[in-house]
Amino acid sequence: MLVGSIFGTIGVGDGALWEFHFVRRRIKLIEDHMTRGGYPTADDVVLAALESLDERSEVQLDEETVRAIEEGEAQLERGEGRPWDEVREELKAKLFRK
């Protein structure tokens, strides 16, 4: 169990140090996630949080692209898909015409 406040430093690649300080409220959040989320260590909770931030910061697709993807998935569900080999040959013919 984590208690009180946690202070520390983390070394980074160029020799610089980052300081961190977790107050009780944040420690409680970490403990809750360790208990409910099945994370064995506080480090695992922090890593999961950072990975989640990475996922959210990925490029967001515009509405037109999302609609096109959804339509393509619907076509596949209706059995309207085409074999990749066929599509590849069609694209090659269009792109590499002489």
C-alpha positions in Angstrom: 0.0 0.0 0.0 1.2 3.5 -0.9 1.0 6.1 1.9 1.4 9.8 2.3 3.2 11.8 -0.4 5.7 10.3 -2.7 8.7 12.3 -3.9 11.3 11.1 -6.3 13.5 11.8 -9.3 13.7 9.9 -12.6 16.8 9.9 -14.7 16.3 10.5 -18.4 18.6 9.8 -21.3 20.7 12.9 -21.3 21.5 12.7 -17.6 18.8 15.2 -16.6 16.5 14.4 -13.7 12.7 14.9 -13.6 11.1 15.4 -10.2 7.7 14.0 -9.3 5.4 14.4 -6.4 2.2 12.4 -5.9 -0.1 13.8 -3.3 -2.5 11.5 -1.3 -5.4 12.0 -3.8 -3.3 10.7 -6.7 -1.9 7.9 -4.6 -5.4 6.9 -3.8 -6.3 6.8 -7.6 -3.2 4.7 -8.3 -4.2 2.3 -5.4 -7.8 2.1 -6.7 -6.6 1.2 -10.2 -4.2 -1.4 -8.7 -7.1 -3.0 -6.9 -9.9 -2.7 -9.4 -7.8 -2.8 -12.6 -5.6 -5.7 -11.6 -2.4 -3.8 -12.0 0.3 -5.4 -9.8 2.4 -2.3 -9.3 2.0 1.5 -9.3 4.4 1.5 -12.2 2.0 -0.6 -14.2 -0.8 1.9 -13.5 1.3 4.9 -14.6 2.4 3.0 -17.8 -1.2 2.1 -18.7 -2.1 5.8 -18.2 0.7 7.0 -20.4 -0.2 4.4 -23.1 -3.8 5.6 -23.0 -2.6 9.2 -23.5 -0.6 8.0 -26.5 -3.7 6.3 -28.0 -5.8 9.4 -27.5 -3.2 11.7 -29.1 -3.1 9.7 -32.3 -4.4 11.4 -35.5 -8.2 11.8 -35.4 -10.0 10.9 -38.6 -12.3 13.4 -40.2 -16.0 12.6 -40.6 -15.6 11.8 -44.3 -12.9 9.3 -43.7 -14.8 7.7 -40.9 -17.9 7.4 -43.1 -15.8 5.8 -45.9 -14.4 3.2 -43.5 -17.8 2.4 -42.1 -19.2 2.0 -45.6 -16.3 -0.3 -46.5 -17.0 -2.4 -43.4 -20.7 -2.5 -44.3 -19.8 -3.7 -47.8 -17.6 -6.5 -46.4 -20.4 -7.5 -44.1 -22.8 -7.8 -47.1 -20.3 -10.0 -48.8 -19.3 -7.3 -51.3 -15.6 -7.5 -50.6 -13.1 -8.4 -53.4 -9.9 -10.6 -53.1 -6.8 -8.5 -52.5 -5.0 -10.1 -55.4 -7.7 -8.8 -57.8 -7.6 -5.3 -56.3 -3.8 -5.2 -56.3 -3.7 -6.0 -60.0 -6.4 -3.4 -60.8 -4.4 -0.7 -58.9 -1.1 -1.7 -60.6 -2.8 -1.4 -64.0 -4.1 2.1 -63.1 -0.9 3.4 -61.5 1.7 1.9 -63.8 0.1 2.3 -67.2 2.6 2.9 -70.0 
